[in-house]
Amino acid sequence: MPHVATDKPHDELLAELRAGLARAQAALQAAQADLLASHAKLQSAVRDLAAKQQELDSAQADVATLRAELAASKAILQAAQAELSSALATLESAQAQLGASHDKLKIAEEELTKLRTVSQDALDIGQTERTRRAEAERLGRIKDEFLANLSHEIRTPLNAILGWSQMLKPGKTPESELVEGLGIITRNARTQARLIDDLLDMSRIISGKMRLEVQRVDLPAVIDAAIESVKPAANAKGMKLQKVIDPLAGPVTGDPNRLQQVVWNLLINAIKFTPKGGKVQVVVERVNSHVELSVSDTGKGIAPEFLPYVFERFSQADVSIGKGFGGLGLGLAIVKSLAELHGGSVRVKSGGADKGSTFIVSLPISIVRTLDTAENLQHAKVEPHDALLHSPDLAGIKVMVVDDEADAIALVKRIMEDRGAAVKACTSGAECLACVPGLRPHVVIMDIGMREMDGYTLIGKLRALTLDQGGRTPAVALTAFARSEDRRQAMLAGFDVHVAKPVEPGELVAVVSRLARRN
């Protein structure tokens, strides 16, 4: 220690030194105590650090373990992902297979449906074929029955005509028998003509060529005419014909001749199937916007099972040989078709066997626009009961008759000459063309179906002549070609009038008279 100069005494200095030393020792001891405390703290810190180190080591071990476990988990997860991917692939494959199986199942179901459809179609076809076969057999029976019935209906009047024509010997037959025989021949000839007309009408209806001359029709007048024409048949059976007409029924539009045919067919049908002393009633009444015409009778009625077939062609309830009723089974079919052509309908009611029947025709008040029929090419209509003696006088009229059938010429010549006409007969078209320029007839009546030169060719050559040669001479086609298309073809060929065979003498005279006056 450095020597310090002082003025204090030595003891004081020593005391101070000792005091300082004591302080120094105290400070050293305090420092030692602090050092010991610090050392203890350090040791405690070391112990703590060691503990922490142990904890850290343990944590590091745990971390390592966790890392190992994580690695293992990752491996497991990767393996699981691989398995999941494999499972997904398997699932997708299964789904694809399921889809394919579903498609196959759907195809199989479609095939099964097709097979069921084909099977059902086969069953339906079989059933349809059986139905068609049954229907064909039924129609075949109807056709055979119709042909047999047609033969009977044609031969019956033909037998009367041929028989009486051979029995009526001039000068050897009493006048009473002569009148009776001529009446029978006339009735049976008209019966045959009516059969042929029915067949032609049905042919026109089936082919869609039925024509209606539509005009305003006074239905009561049509009914009166039909009733008058069937009165002889009703009187012969002692039957009562009654009519009840509603004054408010009003007129209809239609073809008066065809509507009269409807009423006539229904009346004849009622008279045919009603026993002697029965009653037939005609009623006309207005029902809403329609006029209903009903024909009812007290006859044999209609069985319920036959009602659906009443209006079928050739259909008859009783087709046995001894049925006792004539006809071809066309009348009611024609009634139905004509009613429908007029925009109407027909229905039938019957209580059954022996309970009578009622046929009801419904016609609309207004169907189509009324046609102007003031002057047309349709030939004059003369009712069959009009006598030839009441037909026009043909005196001074020159008529040329052209036909290659001698009997046909003889009949027309007789009809014309009986009414005073001068007649020139030609047996060929060439003879007609040679005679017309010199004779200049007022009217030419010619057949169409001639062999060497048919009527169409002849009328064409006749119309090719000049006016001075007779090229405009009125011409009548008197022919057995009686269809509507035959009439149209005749008019287009150059004929003025088409008259179908067989013709009523009075009708032919009226046609010739009208054409001659026009000429």
C-alpha positions in Angstrom: 0.0 0.0 0.0 1.4 3.4 -0.9 2.7 5.5 2.0 0.5 8.4 2.7 1.9 11.4 4.4 -0.2 12.5 7.3 0.0 14.7 10.2 -2.1 12.4 12.3 -0.6 10.3 15.0 0.4 6.8 14.3 -2.3 5.3 16.4 -5.0 7.2 14.8 -3.6 6.1 11.5 -3.4 2.6 12.7 -6.9 2.8 14.0 -8.1 4.2 10.8 -6.2 1.5 9.0 -7.7 -1.1 11.2 -11.1 0.5 10.7 -10.6 0.6 7.1 -9.3 -2.9 7.1 -12.3 -3.9 9.1 -14.5 -2.2 6.6 -12.6 -3.8 3.8 -12.9 -7.2 5.5 -16.6 -6.6 6.1 -16.9 -5.5 2.5 -14.9 -8.6 1.5 -17.0 -10.8 3.7 -20.1 -9.1 2.2 -18.7 -9.7 -1.2 -17.8 -13.2 -0.3 -21.3 -13.6 1.0 -22.6 -12.1 -2.2 -20.3 -14.3 -4.1 -21.5 -17.3 -2.2 -25.1 -16.2 -2.7 -24.3 -15.7 -6.4 -22.5 -19.0 -6.5 -25.5 -20.6 -4.8 -27.7 -18.9 -7.3 -25.3 -20.0 -10.1 -25.4 -23.5 -8.8 -29.2 -23.2 -8.6 -29.2 -21.8 -12.1 -26.9 -24.6 -13.2 -29.2 -27.1 -11.5 -32.1 -25.4 -13.1 -30.3 -25.4 -16.4 -29.5 -29.0 -16.0 -33.1 -29.7 -15.2 -34.1 -27.6 -18.2 -31.5 -29.4 -20.2 -33.0 -32.6 -19.1 -36.4 -31.3 -19.9 -35.1 -30.1 -23.3 -33.5 -33.4 -23.9 -36.7 -35.1 -22.9 -38.6 -32.7 -25.1 -36.1 -33.3 -27.9 -36.6 -37.0 -27.3 -40.3 -36.4 -27.4 -39.9 -34.4 -30.6 -37.8 -37.1 -32.1 -40.4 -39.6 -31.0 -43.1 -37.4 -32.4 -41.1 -37.0 -35.6 -40.8 -40.7 -35.8 -44.4 -41.1 -35.1 -45.2 -38.4 -37.6 -43.0 -40.1 -40.2 -44.7 -43.3 -39.4 -48.1 -41.5 -39.6 -47.0 -40.0 -42.9 -46.0 -43.4 -44.1 -49.3 -44.8 -42.9 -51.2 -41.8 -44.5 -49.3 -42.4 -47.7 -50.1 -46.0 -47.5 -53.7 -45.1 -46.7 -53.8 -42.6 -49.6 -52.4 -45.3 -51.9 -55.0 -47.7 -50.6 -57.6 -44.9 -51.1 -56.4 -44.3 -54.6 -56.6 -48.0 -55.2 -60.0 -48.1 -53.7 -61.1 -45.1 -55.7 -59.8 -46.8 -58.9 -61.6 -49.9 -57.9 -64.7 -47.9 -57.2 -64.4 -46.2 -60.5 -63.9 -49.5 -62.2 -66.9 -50.8 -60.3 -68.9 -47.8 -61.3 -67.9 -48.3 -64.9 -68.8 -51.9 -64.6 -72.1 -50.9 -62.9 -72.8 -48.4 -65.7 -72.0 -51.0 -68.3 -74.2 -53.5 -66.4 -76.9 -50.8 -66.1 -76.6 -50.1 -69.9 -76.8 -53.8 -70.5 -79.7 -54.1 -68.1 -81.4 -51.1 -69.9 -80.7 -52.8 -73.3 -82.0 -56.0 -71.9 -85.1 -54.2 -70.6 -85.6 -52.5 -74.0 -85.2 -55.9 -75.7 -87.6 -57.4 -73.2 -90.0 -54.5 -73.9 -89.6 -55.1 -77.6 -90.1 -58.8 -77.2 -93.2 -58.1 -75.1 -94.4 -55.6 -77.7 -93.7 -58.0 -80.5 -95.4 -60.7 -78.6 -98.4 -58.4 -77.9 -98.3 -57.3 -81.5 -98.2 -61.0 -82.5 -101.2 -61.6 -80.3 -103.0 -58.5 -81.6 -102.2 -59.5 -85.2 -103.4 -63.0 -84.4 -106.6 -61.5 -82.9 -106.9 -59.0 -85.7 -106.3 -61.8 -88.2 -108.9 -63.9 -86.5 -111.3 -60.9 -86.4 -110.5 -60.2 -90.1 -111.0 -63.8 -91.0 -114.3 -63.9 -89.2 -115.3 -60.6 -90.8 -114.1 -61.9 -94.2 -116.1 -65.1 -93.7 -119.1 -63.0 -92.6 -118.8 -60.8 -95.7 -118.2 -63.8 -97.8 -121.5 -65.3 -96.5 -123.2 -62.0 -97.1 -121.8 -61.8 -100.7 -122.9 -65.4 -101.4 -126.3 -64.7 -99.9 -126.5 -61.5 -101.9 -125.6 -63.1 -105.2 -128.2 -65.9 -104.6 -130.7 -63.3 -103.6 -129.8 -61.1 -106.6 -130.4 -64.1 -108.9 -133.7 -64.7 -107.3 -134.8 -61.1 -107.4 -133.9 -60.8 -111.1 -135.3 -64.1 -112.2 -138.6 -63.7 -110.4 -139.8 -60.6 -112.4 -138.1 -61.9 -115.5 -140.1 -65.1 -115.2 -143.4 -63.1 -115.1 -142.3 -61.0 -118.0 -141.2 -63.9 -120.2 -144.2 -66.0 -119.2 -146.9 -63.4 -119.9 -145.2 -62.2 -123.0 -145.5 -65.7 -124.5 -149.1 -66.2 -123.3 -150.4 -62.9 -124.8 -151.1 -64.1 -128.3 -152.7 -61.5 -130.6 -156.4 -62.3 -131.3 -156.3 -65.3 -129.0 -156.2 -63.6 -125.6 -159.3 -62.1 -124.0 -159.0 -58.4 -123.4 -159.3 -58.7 -119.7 -156.3 -61.2 -119.6 -154.4 -58.9 -122.0 -154.8 -55.9 -119.7 -153.9 -58.1 -116.7 -150.8 -59.5 -118.5 -149.6 -56.1 -119.7 -150.0 -54.8 -116.1 -148.0 -57.7 -114.7 -145.3 -57.2 -117.3 -145.1 -53.5 -116.6 -144.9 -53.9 -112.8 -142.2 -56.6 -113.1 -140.2 -54.6 -115.6 -140.3 -51.6 -113.2 -139.3 -53.9 -110.4 -136.2 -55.0 -112.4 -135.4 -51.4 -113.2 -135.6 -50.5 -109.6 -133.2 -53.3 -108.6 -130.8 -52.1 -111.2 -131.2 -48.5 -110.0 -130.4 -49.6 -106.4 -127.3 -51.4 -107.6 -126.1 -48.3 -109.6 -126.9 -46.0 -106.7 -124.9 -48.1 -104.3 -122.0 -48.2 -106.8 -122.1 -44.4 -107.1 -122.2 -44.1 -103.3 -119.2 -46.5 -102.8 -117.2 -44.7 -105.5 -118.1 -41.3 -104.2 -119.7 -40.3 -107.5 -123.3 -39.7 -106.2 -124.4 -36.3 -107.3 -127.1 -34.2 -105.6 -129.1 -31.5 -107.5 -129.4 -29.3 -104.4 -132.2 -26.8 -104.1 -134.9 -25.6 -101.7 -137.1 -28.6 -100.9 -140.7 -28.6 -99.7 -140.5 -31.7 -97.5 -144.2 -32.2 -97.1 -144.6 -32.3 -100.9 -141.8 -34.9 -101.2 -143.5 -37.0 -98.5 -146.9 -36.7 -100.3 -145.3 -37.9 -103.6 -143.7 -40.9 -101.8 -146.9 -41.8 -100.0 -148.9 -41.7 -103.3 -146.4 -44.0 -105.0 -146.6 -46.7 -102.2 -150.4 -46.5 -101.6 -151.2 -49.4 -104.0 -148.8 -51.6 -102.0 -150.3 -50.5 -98.7 -153.9 -50.8 -99.9 -153.1 -54.4 -101.1 -152.3 -55.3 -97.5 -155.2 -53.3 -96.0 -152.7 -51.1 -94.2 -153.3 -47.5 -92.9 -150.9 -44.8 -94.0 -150.8 -41.8 -91.6 -148.8 -38.6 -91.8 -148.3 -36.0 -89.1 -146.4 -32.9 -90.3 -145.3 -30.0 -88.0 -146.1 -26.7 -89.8 -143.1 -25.2 -88.2 -140.7 -27.8 -89.5 -139.8 -25.6 -92.4 -138.1 -26.4 -95.7 -134.7 -28.0 -96.1 -132.1 -27.8 -98.8 -131.3 -31.0 -100.8 -132.1 -33.1 -103.8 -135.8 -33.6 -103.9 -135.6 -36.8 -106.0 -133.1 -38.3 -103.6 -135.0 -37.2 -100.5 -138.2 -38.8 -102.1 -136.1 -41.9 -102.6 -135.2 -41.9 -98.9 -138.9 -41.6 -97.8 -140.0 -44.2 -100.4 -137.4 -46.7 -99.3 -138.4 -46.3 -95.6 -142.1 -46.6 -96.5 -141.6 -49.7 -98.7 -139.4 -51.3 -95.9 -142.2 -50.6 -93.4 -144.9 -51.9 -95.6 -142.9 -55.0 -96.5 -142.3 -56.0 -92.9 -145.7 -55.1 -91.5 -148.5 -57.7 -91.6 -151.9 -57.1 -93.1 -154.1 -54.6 -91.3 -151.1 -52.9 -89.8 -150.2 -49.2 -89.6 -147.4 -47.1 -91.0 -147.0 -43.5 -89.7 -144.8 -40.7 -91.1 -144.0 -37.8 -88.8 -142.1 -34.6 -89.6 -141.1 -32.3 -86.8 -138.5 -29.7 -86.1 -136.0 -30.5 -83.4 -133.6 -27.6 -82.6 -131.8 -26.8 -85.9 -132.8 -30.1 -87.6 -135.9 -31.5 -89.2 -136.6 -35.1 -88.1 -138.5 -37.4 -90.4 -139.6 -40.6 -88.8 -141.3 -43.6 -90.3 -142.7 -46.1 -87.8 -144.6 -49.3 -88.2 -146.4 -52.0 -86.3 -144.5 -54.8 -88.1 -142.1 -57.6 -87.1 -139.6 -55.4 -85.5 -135.8 -55.8 -85.3 -133.9 -58.2 -83.0 -131.5 -56.3 -80.7 -128.5 -58.3 -82.0 -129.3 -57.2 -85.6 -129.7 -53.5 -84.9 -126.0 -52.7 -85.4 -126.2 -54.2 -88.9 -129.4 -52.7 -90.1 -127.8 -50.1 -92.4 -125.1 -52.4 -93.8 -125.1 -53.2 -97.5 -126.7 -56.5 -98.4 -127.6 -57.1 -94.8 -130.9 -58.8 -94.0 -132.1 -60.2 -90.7 -133.6 -63.3 -92.3 -131.7 -64.8 -95.3 -133.6 -68.2 -95.3 -135.2 -69.4 -98.5 -138.7 -69.2 -97.1 -138.3 -65.8 -95.5 -141.1 -64.3 -97.5 -139.5 -60.9 -98.1 -138.0 -59.7 -101.3 -135.2 -57.2 -102.0 -131.4 -57.1 -102.1 -130.8 -55.5 -98.7 -129.7 -52.2 -100.3 -132.6 -49.9 -99.4 -131.6 -49.0 -95.9 -127.9 -48.7 -96.8 -128.9 -46.2 -99.5 -131.1 -44.3 -97.0 -128.1 -44.0 -94.7 -125.8 -42.8 -97.4 -128.2 -40.3 -98.9 -129.0 -38.9 -95.4 -125.3 -38.4 -94.8 -124.8 -36.8 -98.2 -127.4 -34.3 -97.2 -125.4 -33.5 -94.0 -127.8 -35.5 -91.8 -128.1 -38.9 -90.2 -130.4 -41.8 -89.7 -131.0 -44.1 -86.7 -133.4 -46.9 -85.8 -135.3 -47.9 -82.7 -137.2 -51.2 -82.1 -138.5 -52.9 -79.1 -137.6 -56.3 -80.5 -139.4 -59.0 -82.4 -143.0 -58.2 -83.4 -142.8 -54.8 -81.7 -142.5 -52.7 -84.7 -139.7 -50.3 -85.6 -139.1 -46.6 -86.1 -136.5 -45.1 -88.5 -135.6 -41.5 -87.9 -133.9 -39.3 -90.5 -132.4 -36.0 -89.2 -131.7 -33.3 -91.7 -130.2 -29.8 -91.0 -132.4 -26.8 -91.8 -129.7 -25.4 -94.1 -127.0 -27.5 -95.7 -125.4 -25.7 -98.7 -126.1 -22.8 -100.9 -129.1 -23.5 -103.1 -128.2 -24.0 -106.8 -129.9 -22.2 -109.6 -131.7 -25.0 -111.5 -133.8 -22.9 -113.8 -132.4 -24.3 -117.0 -130.0 -27.2 -117.0 -129.1 -30.1 -119.1 -130.9 -32.7 -116.9 -133.7 -34.3 -119.0 -137.3 -33.9 -118.0 -138.6 -36.1 -115.3 -142.0 -37.8 -115.9 -143.4 -40.0 -113.1 -143.9 -43.6 -114.1 -147.6 -43.5 -113.6 -148.0 -40.7 -116.2 -149.7 -42.3 -119.2 -148.1 -42.0 -122.6 -151.5 -40.6 -123.8 -150.9 -37.5 -121.7 -147.4 -36.8 -123.1 -146.8 -34.1 -125.7 -147.9 -34.4 -129.4 -145.0 -34.8 -131.8 -146.9 -34.2 -135.0 -144.6 -32.5 -137.6 -141.4 -33.5 -135.8 -138.8 -35.6 -137.6 -136.9 -38.0 -135.4 -133.9 -40.1 -136.4 -133.3 -43.3 -134.3 -129.8 -44.8 -134.5 -129.2 -48.3 -132.9 -127.6 -51.5 -134.1 -130.3 -53.5 -132.2 -133.4 -54.1 -134.2 -135.6 -54.6 -131.1 -134.4 -51.3 -129.6 -135.2 -49.4 -132.8 -138.6 -50.9 -133.1 -139.5 -49.9 -129.5 -138.4 -46.2 -129.9 -139.9 -46.0 -133.4 -143.3 -47.2 -132.0 -143.2 -44.7 -129.1 -142.4 -41.8 -131.4 -144.9 -42.7 -134.1 -147.7 -43.2 -131.5 -147.3 -39.5 -130.7 -147.3 -38.5 -134.4 -143.5 -38.1 -135.1 -142.0 -39.0 -138.5 -139.2 -41.5 -137.7 -136.1 -42.5 -139.7 -134.4 -45.6 -138.4 -130.6 -46.1 -139.0 -128.8 -49.3 -138.0 -125.3 -47.8 -138.0 -123.4 -44.5 -137.5 -122.3 -44.3 -141.1 -126.0 -44.5 -142.3 -126.9 -41.7 -139.8 -124.1 -39.4 -141.1 -125.2 -40.1 -144.6 -128.9 -39.3 -143.9 -128.7 -36.3 -141.6 -127.7 -33.6 -144.2 -130.6 -34.5 -146.5 -133.3 -35.4 -143.9 -132.4 -32.6 -141.4 -134.2 -34.3 -138.4 -135.3 -32.2 -135.5 -133.9 -34.7 -133.0 -131.5 -37.6 -133.2 -131.8 -40.5 -130.7 -128.8 -42.8 -130.6 -127.4 -45.6 -128.6 -123.8 -45.4 -127.3 -122.7 -49.0 -127.2 -122.9 -49.7 -131.0 -120.4 -52.1 -132.5 -119.0 -50.6 -135.7 -119.1 -46.9 -134.6 -120.0 -46.1 -131.0 -122.2 -43.2 -130.0 -119.2 -41.1 -128.8 -117.5 -41.3 -132.1 -120.8 -40.7 -134.0 -121.7 -37.6 -132.0 -118.2 -36.2 -132.6 -118.6 -36.7 -136.4 -122.1 -35.3 -136.3 -120.9 -32.2 -134.4 -118.1 -31.8 -137.0 -120.8 -31.2 -139.7 -121.6 -27.6 -140.6 -124.8 -25.9 -139.4 -126.4 -26.3 -142.8 -125.5 -30.0 -142.8 -127.2 -30.5 -139.4 -124.1 -30.3 -137.2 -126.1 -28.7 -134.4 -129.0 -31.1 -134.4 -130.2 -31.9 -130.8 -129.0 -35.4 -129.9 -130.3 -37.8 -127.2 -128.0 -40.5 -125.8 -130.4 -43.4 -125.0 -128.2 -45.9 -123.4 -127.8 -48.6 -120.8 -124.6 -46.9 -119.6 -126.3 -45.2 -116.7 -123.6 -44.1 -114.3 -123.0 -40.5 -113.4 -119.6 -40.6 -115.2 -121.4 -42.0 -118.3 -123.8 -39.1 -118.3 -120.9 -36.6 -117.8 -118.9 -38.2 -120.6 -122.0 -38.1 -122.9 -122.6 -34.4 -122.2 -118.9 -33.6 -122.8 -118.9 -35.6 -126.1 -121.7 -33.4 -127.5 -125.0 -34.9 -126.5 -127.7 -32.6 -125.3 -129.5 -35.1 -123.0 -128.5 -38.4 -121.5 -131.4 -40.9 -120.9 -130.8 -44.2 -119.2 -132.4 -47.4 -120.3 -135.0 -48.6 -119.5 -136.9 -45.4 -120.1 -140.5 -44.6 -119.5 -142.2 -43.8 -123.0 -143.7 -40.6 -121.6 -140.3 -39.4 -120.4 -138.7 -40.0 -123.8 -141.5 -38.2 -125.6 -141.2 -35.2 -123.2 -137.4 -35.1 -123.9 -137.9 -35.1 -127.6 -140.6 -32.5 -127.5 -138.5 -30.1 -125.4 -135.5 -30.5 -127.7 -137.5 -30.1 -130.8 -139.1 -26.9 -129.5 -135.7 -25.6 -128.6 -134.4 -26.5 -132.0 
